Amino acid sequence: MQLVRYEQARVALSECHRVDEVKDIRDKAEAMAAYARQAKDQELILWATEIKVRAERRAGEMLSQMPKAQGERFNGRDIDGSFRRSHDETAKTLADIGVTKVQSSRWQSLASMSDEHFETAVATAKDTAGQVTTAFMLREAEKHRPSKRMTEVAKKRLQDMDSAKERGVSMLASYARLTLTALRAQKEFSEVEHSALKELFEGLQKVSFLEGEQA
């Protein structure tokens, strides 16, 4: 019975086209999770908390695509000389759909996670905590988000590489040789190293594909 309700909720989420529809499912799942905790129904806790977070992520995806509300604008004058007011019907404020700014920010952070990362985090939360909390998922989202400091460092590194290239020196080639040397010397890889190498491999595959397209 629980599995049926879970699948129905997943289908309902996929068919939603408005943020308020998704939020309604999210709020009902939150209430169901609260009830499940009181009843000590672990199975219900698992699926209700998962649906809640999935709904938040879906809402985040929609919110990130919503046009910004422009508010009230003046559009010419009426016959009596007063200004006519116009409203952008497609641009709604967060208040219109019952979402706070904090919720919008958190949900869009969940939406920024890749599908693979999100699904892995959901499985981990269920296995380790017995429920999927927004707080846990936000911590996971933060792990893969480059900090402002890292972004500045990367920008400076790219500038250094461009300067070196103008002098006839390829820093990229130097980094590639260093990486290859480290790979040959390394016997084991940490989770962070494995993730970085996987990202590097995918980047190299993309370069190879683009070169094949140009040939």
PyRosetta script that sets phi, psi and omega in degrees:
from pyrosetta import init, pose_from_sequence

init()
pose = pose_from_sequence("MQLVRYEQARVALSECHRVDEVKDIRDKAEAMAAYARQAKDQELILWATEIKVRAERRAGEMLSQMPKAQGERFNGRDIDGSFRRSHDETAKTLADIGVTKVQSSRWQSLASMSDEHFETAVATAKDTAGQVTTAFMLREAEKHRPSKRMTEVAKKRLQDMDSAKERGVSMLASYARLTLTALRAQKEFSEVEHSALKELFEGLQKVSFLEGEQA")
pose.set_psi(1, -43.6)
pose.set_omega(1, 180.0)
pose.set_phi(2, -62.8)
pose.set_psi(2, -40.8)
pose.set_omega(2, -179.5)
pose.set_phi(3, -62.7)
pose.set_psi(3, -38.8)
pose.set_omega(3, 179.1)
pose.set_phi(4, -63.1)
pose.set_psi(4, -44.8)
pose.set_omega(4, -180.0)
pose.set_phi(5, -65.5)
pose.set_psi(5, -37.1)
pose.set_omega(5, 177.9)
pose.set_phi(6, -62.8)
pose.set_psi(6, -48.0)
pose.set_omega(6, -179.5)
pose.set_phi(7, -63.8)
pose.set_psi(7, -38.6)
pose.set_omega(7, 178.0)
pose.set_phi(8, -62.3)
pose.set_psi(8, -40.7)
pose.set_omega(8, 179.7)
pose.set_phi(9, -66.5)
pose.set_psi(9, -39.7)
pose.set_omega(9, 178.2)
pose.set_phi(10, -62.6)
pose.set_psi(10, -42.8)
pose.set_omega(10, 179.2)
pose.set_phi(11, -65.1)
pose.set_psi(11, -43.7)
pose.set_omega(11, 179.9)
pose.set_phi(12, -59.9)
pose.set_psi(12, -40.2)
pose.set_omega(12, 178.8)
pose.set_phi(13, -62.4)
pose.set_psi(13, -43.9)
pose.set_omega(13, -177.4)
pose.set_phi(14, -66.3)
pose.set_psi(14, -22.7)
pose.set_omega(14, -177.6)
pose.set_phi(15, -93.8)
pose.set_psi(15, -3.7)
pose.set_omega(15, -179.7)
pose.set_phi(16, -73.1)
pose.set_psi(16, 142.0)
pose.set_omega(16, 178.9)
pose.set_phi(17, -122.4)
pose.set_psi(17, -3.6)
pose.set_omega(17, -179.7)
pose.set_phi(18, -131.1)
pose.set_psi(18, 149.0)
pose.set_omega(18, -178.9)
pose.set_phi(19, -61.5)
pose.set_psi(19, -39.8)
pose.set_omega(19, -177.9)
pose.set_phi(20, -64.4)
pose.set_psi(20, -30.8)
pose.set_omega(20, 176.3)
pose.set_phi(21, -67.0)
pose.set_psi(21, -44.0)
pose.set_omega(21, 179.4)
pose.set_phi(22, -65.6)
pose.set_psi(22, -41.2)
pose.set_omega(22, 179.9)
pose.set_phi(23, -63.1)
pose.set_psi(23, -34.9)
pose.set_omega(23, 178.9)
pose.set_phi(24, -63.0)
pose.set_psi(24, -42.7)
pose.set_omega(24, 177.2)
pose.set_phi(25, -65.4)
pose.set_psi(25, -41.2)
pose.set_omega(25, 179.3)
pose.set_phi(26, -60.2)
pose.set_psi(26, -46.0)
pose.set_omega(26, -178.2)
pose.set_phi(27, -65.9)
pose.set_psi(27, -39.1)
pose.set_omega(27, 178.6)
pose.set_phi(28, -67.2)
pose.set_psi(28, -37.4)
pose.set_omega(28, 178.1)
pose.set_phi(29, -67.2)
pose.set_psi(29, -37.1)
pose.set_omega(29, 178.2)
pose.set_phi(30, -64.4)
pose.set_psi(30, -43.2)
pose.set_omega(30, 178.6)
pose.set_phi(31, -65.4)
pose.set_psi(31, -38.9)
pose.set_omega(31, 178.6)
pose.set_phi(32, -65.1)
pose.set_psi(32, -38.9)
pose.set_omega(32, 178.9)
pose.set_phi(33, -65.2)
pose.set_psi(33, -39.0)
pose.set_omega(33, 178.4)
pose.set_phi(34, -63.4)
pose.set_psi(34, -42.6)
pose.set_omega(34, 177.5)
pose.set_phi(35, -63.3)
pose.set_psi(35, -42.8)
pose.set_omega(35, -177.8)
pose.set_phi(36, -62.5)
pose.set_psi(36, -36.5)
pose.set_omega(36, 179.2)
pose.set_phi(37, -66.3)
pose.set_psi(37, -39.8)
pose.set_omega(37, 178.0)
pose.set_phi(38, -65.8)
pose.set_psi(38, -37.9)
pose.set_omega(38, -179.0)
pose.set_phi(39, -83.6)
pose.set_psi(39, -4.7)
pose.set_omega(39, -177.9)
pose.set_phi(40, 56.3)
pose.set_psi(40, 38.9)
pose.set_omega(40, 178.3)
pose.set_phi(41, -95.1)
pose.set_psi(41, 93.4)
pose.set_omega(41, -173.4)
pose.set_phi(42, -63.4)
pose.set_psi(42, -38.4)
pose.set_omega(42, -179.7)
pose.set_phi(43, -63.9)
pose.set_psi(43, -41.6)
pose.set_omega(43, 179.0)
pose.set_phi(44, -68.0)
pose.set_psi(44, -37.4)
pose.set_omega(44, 177.0)
pose.set_phi(45, -59.7)
pose.set_psi(45, -44.2)
pose.set_omega(45, -177.9)
pose.set_phi(46, -58.9)
pose.set_psi(46, -52.8)
pose.set_omega(46, -173.8)
pose.set_phi(47, -76.7)
pose.set_psi(47, -33.5)
pose.set_omega(47, -179.0)
pose.set_phi(48, -67.7)
pose.set_psi(48, -42.9)
pose.set_omega(48, 179.4)
pose.set_phi(49, -68.8)
pose.set_psi(49, -34.5)
pose.set_omega(49, 178.2)
pose.set_phi(50, -66.4)
pose.set_psi(50, -44.8)
pose.set_omega(50, 178.8)
pose.set_phi(51, -62.4)
pose.set_psi(51, -39.9)
pose.set_omega(51, 178.8)
pose.set_phi(52, -57.5)
pose.set_psi(52, -48.6)
pose.set_omega(52, -178.0)
pose.set_phi(53, -69.7)
pose.set_psi(53, -37.0)
pose.set_omega(53, 177.2)
pose.set_phi(54, -63.9)
pose.set_psi(54, -37.9)
pose.set_omega(54, 178.2)
pose.set_phi(55, -66.8)
pose.set_psi(55, -40.0)
pose.set_omega(55, 178.3)
pose.set_phi(56, -62.8)
pose.set_psi(56, -40.7)
pose.set_omega(56, 178.7)
pose.set_phi(57, -66.1)
pose.set_psi(57, -42.1)
pose.set_omega(57, 178.4)
pose.set_phi(58, -63.3)
pose.set_psi(58, -41.0)
pose.set_omega(58, 177.5)
pose.set_phi(59, -63.5)
pose.set_psi(59, -39.3)
pose.set_omega(59, 178.2)
pose.set_phi(60, -61.1)
pose.set_psi(60, -40.2)
pose.set_omega(60, 177.5)
pose.set_phi(61, -61.1)
pose.set_psi(61, -43.6)
pose.set_omega(61, -179.5)
pose.set_phi(62, -68.2)
pose.set_psi(62, -41.4)
pose.set_omega(62, -178.7)
pose.set_phi(63, -63.8)
pose.set_psi(63, -36.3)
pose.set_omega(63, -179.2)
pose.set_phi(64, -68.5)
pose.set_psi(64, -19.7)
pose.set_omega(64, -178.9)
pose.set_phi(65, -100.4)
pose.set_psi(65, -6.3)
pose.set_omega(65, -178.6)
pose.set_phi(66, -72.6)
pose.set_psi(66, 138.3)
pose.set_omega(66, 174.5)
pose.set_phi(67, -67.0)
pose.set_psi(67, 147.2)
pose.set_omega(67, 179.8)
pose.set_phi(68, -72.0)
pose.set_psi(68, 137.4)
pose.set_omega(68, 178.4)
pose.set_phi(69, -66.5)
pose.set_psi(69, 130.9)
pose.set_omega(69, -178.9)
pose.set_phi(70, -94.1)
pose.set_psi(70, -9.2)
pose.set_omega(70, -179.9)
pose.set_phi(71, 75.3)
pose.set_psi(71, -162.0)
pose.set_omega(71, -177.2)
pose.set_phi(72, -82.5)
pose.set_psi(72, 133.5)
pose.set_omega(72, -179.6)
pose.set_phi(73, -126.9)
pose.set_psi(73, 150.9)
pose.set_omega(73, 176.5)
pose.set_phi(74, -92.8)
pose.set_psi(74, 136.5)
pose.set_omega(74, -174.8)
pose.set_phi(75, -134.7)
pose.set_psi(75, 78.8)
pose.set_omega(75, 178.4)
pose.set_phi(76, 77.6)
pose.set_psi(76, -169.3)
pose.set_omega(76, -178.2)
pose.set_phi(77, -123.3)
pose.set_psi(77, 149.9)
pose.set_omega(77, 172.7)
pose.set_phi(78, -81.3)
pose.set_psi(78, 177.2)
pose.set_omega(78, -178.2)
pose.set_phi(79, -59.5)
pose.set_psi(79, -35.5)
pose.set_omega(79, -177.7)
pose.set_phi(80, -80.0)
pose.set_psi(80, 3.0)
pose.set_omega(80, 176.9)
pose.set_phi(81, 93.8)
pose.set_psi(81, -9.6)
pose.set_omega(81, 179.4)
pose.set_phi(82, -77.8)
pose.set_psi(82, 154.4)
pose.set_omega(82, -179.9)
pose.set_phi(83, -74.6)
pose.set_psi(83, 139.4)
pose.set_omega(83, 173.8)
pose.set_phi(84, -85.7)
pose.set_psi(84, 139.9)
pose.set_omega(84, 178.7)
pose.set_phi(85, -104.0)
pose.set_psi(85, 140.3)
pose.set_omega(85, 177.7)
pose.set_phi(86, -128.5)
pose.set_psi(86, 152.5)
pose.set_omega(86, 179.9)
pose.set_phi(87, -129.2)
pose.set_psi(87, 142.8)
pose.set_omega(87, 174.3)
pose.set_phi(88, -82.9)
pose.set_psi(88, 107.6)
pose.set_omega(88, -174.6)
pose.set_phi(89, -67.3)
pose.set_psi(89, -24.3)
pose.set_omega(89, -176.8)
pose.set_phi(90, -85.0)
pose.set_psi(90, -19.2)
pose.set_omega(90, -176.7)
pose.set_phi(91, -97.6)
pose.set_psi(91, 107.2)
pose.set_omega(91, -179.8)
pose.set_phi(92, -106.5)
pose.set_psi(92, 150.1)
pose.set_omega(92, 176.3)
pose.set_phi(93, -84.0)
pose.set_psi(93, 164.7)
pose.set_omega(93, 177.9)
pose.set_phi(94, -60.9)
pose.set_psi(94, -36.7)
pose.set_omega(94, 179.9)
pose.set_phi(95, -62.0)
pose.set_psi(95, -34.1)
pose.set_omega(95, 179.9)
pose.set_phi(96, -60.6)
pose.set_psi(96, -33.9)
pose.set_omega(96, -176.4)
pose.set_phi(97, -105.1)
pose.set_psi(97, 8.6)
pose.set_omega(97, 174.3)
pose.set_phi(98, 72.8)
pose.set_psi(98, 32.4)
pose.set_omega(98, -179.8)
pose.set_phi(99, -118.8)
pose.set_psi(99, 133.6)
pose.set_omega(99, 177.6)
pose.set_phi(100, -82.7)
pose.set_psi(100, 164.0)
pose.set_omega(100, 178.8)
pose.set_phi(101, -63.7)
pose.set_psi(101, -36.6)
pose.set_omega(101, 179.0)
pose.set_phi(102, -64.6)
pose.set_psi(102, -45.5)
pose.set_omega(102, 178.1)
pose.set_phi(103, -61.1)
pose.set_psi(103, -44.2)
pose.set_omega(103, -179.9)
pose.set_phi(104, -58.5)
pose.set_psi(104, -44.6)
pose.set_omega(104, -179.9)
pose.set_phi(105, -64.0)
pose.set_psi(105, -45.7)
pose.set_omega(105, -179.0)
pose.set_phi(106, -65.1)
pose.set_psi(106, -43.7)
pose.set_omega(106, -176.9)
pose.set_phi(107, -68.5)
pose.set_psi(107, -35.1)
pose.set_omega(107, 177.1)
pose.set_phi(108, -70.9)
pose.set_psi(108, -27.4)
pose.set_omega(108, 173.7)
pose.set_phi(109, -65.9)
pose.set_psi(109, -40.9)
pose.set_omega(109, 177.0)
pose.set_phi(110, -64.1)
pose.set_psi(110, -38.0)
pose.set_omega(110, -179.1)
pose.set_phi(111, -68.1)
pose.set_psi(111, -22.3)
pose.set_omega(111, -178.9)
pose.set_phi(112, -75.7)
pose.set_psi(112, -13.7)
pose.set_omega(112, 179.7)
pose.set_phi(113, -71.8)
pose.set_psi(113, 143.7)
pose.set_omega(113, 174.4)
pose.set_phi(114, -68.8)
pose.set_psi(114, 158.6)
pose.set_omega(114, -179.9)
pose.set_phi(115, -58.2)
pose.set_psi(115, -43.3)
pose.set_omega(115, -178.1)
pose.set_phi(116, -63.7)
pose.set_psi(116, -45.9)
pose.set_omega(116, 179.6)
pose.set_phi(117, -63.3)
pose.set_psi(117, -42.6)
pose.set_omega(117, -178.9)
pose.set_phi(118, -62.7)
pose.set_psi(118, -48.3)
pose.set_omega(118, -177.7)
pose.set_phi(119, -64.6)
pose.set_psi(119, -37.9)
pose.set_omega(119, 177.4)
pose.set_phi(120, -64.4)
pose.set_psi(120, -41.8)
pose.set_omega(120, 179.8)
pose.set_phi(121, -65.6)
pose.set_psi(121, -39.6)
pose.set_omega(121, 177.8)
pose.set_phi(122, -61.1)
pose.set_psi(122, -47.1)
pose.set_omega(122, -179.8)
pose.set_phi(123, -62.6)
pose.set_psi(123, -40.9)
pose.set_omega(123, 179.6)
pose.set_phi(124, -64.4)
pose.set_psi(124, -43.7)
pose.set_omega(124, 179.6)
pose.set_phi(125, -61.6)
pose.set_psi(125, -42.8)
pose.set_omega(125, -179.5)
pose.set_phi(126, -66.1)
pose.set_psi(126, -39.5)
pose.set_omega(126, -177.7)
pose.set_phi(127, -72.9)
pose.set_psi(127, -37.6)
pose.set_omega(127, -174.0)
pose.set_phi(128, -92.9)
pose.set_psi(128, -34.3)
pose.set_omega(128, -175.4)
pose.set_phi(129, -114.8)
pose.set_psi(129, -12.2)
pose.set_omega(129, -179.5)
pose.set_phi(130, 77.9)
pose.set_psi(130, 7.3)
pose.set_omega(130, 177.0)
pose.set_phi(131, -162.9)
pose.set_psi(131, 161.6)
pose.set_omega(131, -178.6)
pose.set_phi(132, -109.8)
pose.set_psi(132, 107.1)
pose.set_omega(132, -178.4)
pose.set_phi(133, -100.5)
pose.set_psi(133, 151.3)
pose.set_omega(133, 177.3)
pose.set_phi(134, -62.3)
pose.set_psi(134, -38.6)
pose.set_omega(134, -179.0)
pose.set_phi(135, -60.6)
pose.set_psi(135, -44.7)
pose.set_omega(135, 179.4)
pose.set_phi(136, -63.0)
pose.set_psi(136, -44.8)
pose.set_omega(136, -177.6)
pose.set_phi(137, -66.8)
pose.set_psi(137, -34.3)
pose.set_omega(137, 177.5)
pose.set_phi(138, -67.4)
pose.set_psi(138, -36.9)
pose.set_omega(138, 176.3)
pose.set_phi(139, -63.8)
pose.set_psi(139, -38.9)
pose.set_omega(139, 177.6)
pose.set_phi(140, -65.9)
pose.set_psi(140, -40.5)
pose.set_omega(140, 179.3)
pose.set_phi(141, -63.2)
pose.set_psi(141, -36.7)
pose.set_omega(141, -177.6)
pose.set_phi(142, -68.0)
pose.set_psi(142, -29.6)
pose.set_omega(142, -178.0)
pose.set_phi(143, -60.7)
pose.set_psi(143, -35.8)
pose.set_omega(143, -175.5)
pose.set_phi(144, -99.0)
pose.set_psi(144, 6.6)
pose.set_omega(144, -179.4)
pose.set_phi(145, -97.4)
pose.set_psi(145, 121.8)
pose.set_omega(145, 179.9)
pose.set_phi(146, -65.8)
pose.set_psi(146, 133.6)
pose.set_omega(146, 178.8)
pose.set_phi(147, -73.6)
pose.set_psi(147, 162.9)
pose.set_omega(147, 179.3)
pose.set_phi(148, -59.8)
pose.set_psi(148, -39.0)
pose.set_omega(148, -180.0)
pose.set_phi(149, -63.0)
pose.set_psi(149, -44.5)
pose.set_omega(149, -179.9)
pose.set_phi(150, -64.3)
pose.set_psi(150, -37.5)
pose.set_omega(150, 178.8)
pose.set_phi(151, -64.0)
pose.set_psi(151, -41.3)
pose.set_omega(151, 178.6)
pose.set_phi(152, -65.9)
pose.set_psi(152, -39.7)
pose.set_omega(152, 178.6)
pose.set_phi(153, -63.9)
pose.set_psi(153, -43.7)
pose.set_omega(153, 179.6)
pose.set_phi(154, -62.9)
pose.set_psi(154, -39.6)
pose.set_omega(154, 179.5)
pose.set_phi(155, -64.5)
pose.set_psi(155, -42.3)
pose.set_omega(155, 178.7)
pose.set_phi(156, -64.8)
pose.set_psi(156, -39.9)
pose.set_omega(156, 179.6)
pose.set_phi(157, -62.4)
pose.set_psi(157, -40.4)
pose.set_omega(157, 178.6)
pose.set_phi(158, -65.5)
pose.set_psi(158, -38.7)
pose.set_omega(158, 177.7)
pose.set_phi(159, -64.2)
pose.set_psi(159, -40.3)
pose.set_omega(159, 177.7)
pose.set_phi(160, -63.6)
pose.set_psi(160, -38.9)
pose.set_omega(160, 179.9)
pose.set_phi(161, -66.1)
pose.set_psi(161, -39.6)
pose.set_omega(161, 178.2)
pose.set_phi(162, -64.9)
pose.set_psi(162, -41.2)
pose.set_omega(162, 179.7)
pose.set_phi(163, -64.6)
pose.set_psi(163, -42.0)
pose.set_omega(163, 179.7)
pose.set_phi(164, -65.8)
pose.set_psi(164, -37.3)
pose.set_omega(164, -180.0)
pose.set_phi(165, -63.9)
pose.set_psi(165, -35.9)
pose.set_omega(165, 177.8)
pose.set_phi(166, -65.6)
pose.set_psi(166, -25.3)
pose.set_omega(166, 178.3)
pose.set_phi(167, -90.8)
pose.set_psi(167, 4.2)
pose.set_omega(167, 178.8)
pose.set_phi(168, 85.9)
pose.set_psi(168, 14.8)
pose.set_omega(168, -179.6)
pose.set_phi(169, -112.8)
pose.set_psi(169, 128.7)
pose.set_omega(169, 179.9)
pose.set_phi(170, -100.2)
pose.set_psi(170, 102.4)
pose.set_omega(170, 176.3)
pose.set_phi(171, -68.7)
pose.set_psi(171, -29.4)
pose.set_omega(171, 178.6)
pose.set_phi(172, -62.2)
pose.set_psi(172, -42.8)
pose.set_omega(172, 178.1)
pose.set_phi(173, -63.7)
pose.set_psi(173, -38.7)
pose.set_omega(173, 179.5)
pose.set_phi(174, -65.3)
pose.set_psi(174, -44.5)
pose.set_omega(174, 178.3)
pose.set_phi(175, -62.3)
pose.set_psi(175, -39.9)
pose.set_omega(175, -179.7)
pose.set_phi(176, -61.9)
pose.set_psi(176, -42.6)
pose.set_omega(176, 179.9)
pose.set_phi(177, -67.8)
pose.set_psi(177, -39.6)
pose.set_omega(177, 177.7)
pose.set_phi(178, -63.3)
pose.set_psi(178, -42.6)
pose.set_omega(178, 178.8)
pose.set_phi(179, -62.6)
pose.set_psi(179, -42.9)
pose.set_omega(179, 179.4)
pose.set_phi(180, -63.0)
pose.set_psi(180, -41.3)
pose.set_omega(180, 178.3)
pose.set_phi(181, -62.9)
pose.set_psi(181, -42.7)
pose.set_omega(181, 179.7)
pose.set_phi(182, -65.5)
pose.set_psi(182, -39.0)
pose.set_omega(182, 179.0)
pose.set_phi(183, -62.3)
pose.set_psi(183, -42.5)
pose.set_omega(183, -178.9)
pose.set_phi(184, -67.6)
pose.set_psi(184, -30.0)
pose.set_omega(184, -177.6)
pose.set_phi(185, -87.2)
pose.set_psi(185, -20.7)
pose.set_omega(185, -175.1)
pose.set_phi(186, -80.0)
pose.set_psi(186, 133.9)
pose.set_omega(186, 177.9)
pose.set_phi(187, -97.4)
pose.set_psi(187, -34.9)
pose.set_omega(187, 179.1)
pose.set_phi(188, -133.4)
pose.set_psi(188, 157.5)
pose.set_omega(188, -179.6)
pose.set_phi(189, -125.7)
pose.set_psi(189, 136.9)
pose.set_omega(189, 176.4)
pose.set_phi(190, -74.8)
pose.set_psi(190, 172.0)
pose.set_omega(190, 179.3)
pose.set_phi(191, -62.8)
pose.set_psi(191, -40.2)
pose.set_omega(191, 178.8)
pose.set_phi(192, -64.3)
pose.set_psi(192, -43.8)
pose.set_omega(192, 179.8)
pose.set_phi(193, -65.2)
pose.set_psi(193, -42.0)
pose.set_omega(193, 179.2)
pose.set_phi(194, -60.9)
pose.set_psi(194, -42.6)
pose.set_omega(194, 180.0)
pose.set_phi(195, -64.6)
pose.set_psi(195, -42.0)
pose.set_omega(195, -179.8)
pose.set_phi(196, -65.7)
pose.set_psi(196, -40.9)
pose.set_omega(196, 179.7)
pose.set_phi(197, -67.1)
pose.set_psi(197, -36.8)
pose.set_omega(197, 177.2)
pose.set_phi(198, -63.2)
pose.set_psi(198, -42.2)
pose.set_omega(198, 178.3)
pose.set_phi(199, -64.3)
pose.set_psi(199, -39.7)
pose.set_omega(199, 177.8)
pose.set_phi(200, -64.0)
pose.set_psi(200, -43.4)
pose.set_omega(200, -179.9)
pose.set_phi(201, -61.9)
pose.set_psi(201, -43.3)
pose.set_omega(201, 179.2)
pose.set_phi(202, -64.5)
pose.set_psi(202, -35.5)
pose.set_omega(202, 177.1)
pose.set_phi(203, -66.3)
pose.set_psi(203, -40.5)
pose.set_omega(203, 178.5)
pose.set_phi(204, -65.8)
pose.set_psi(204, -37.9)
pose.set_omega(204, 177.6)
pose.set_phi(205, -63.1)
pose.set_psi(205, -39.2)
pose.set_omega(205, 179.6)
pose.set_phi(206, -65.2)
pose.set_psi(206, -41.3)
pose.set_omega(206, 178.1)
pose.set_phi(207, -62.3)
pose.set_psi(207, -43.4)
pose.set_omega(207, 179.6)
pose.set_phi(208, -62.8)
pose.set_psi(208, -39.3)
pose.set_omega(208, 179.3)
pose.set_phi(209, -64.6)
pose.set_psi(209, -44.3)
pose.set_omega(209, -179.4)
pose.set_phi(210, -64.8)
pose.set_psi(210, -37.2)
pose.set_omega(210, 178.4)
pose.set_phi(211, -65.8)
pose.set_psi(211, -36.6)
pose.set_omega(211, 178.2)
pose.set_phi(212, -66.7)
pose.set_psi(212, -36.1)
pose.set_omega(212, 178.8)
pose.set_phi(213, -66.5)
pose.set_psi(213, -34.5)
pose.set_omega(213, -177.3)
pose.set_phi(214, -79.7)
pose.set_psi(214, -23.7)
pose.set_omega(214, -177.3)
pose.set_phi(215, -68.7)
pose.dump_pdb("model.pdb")
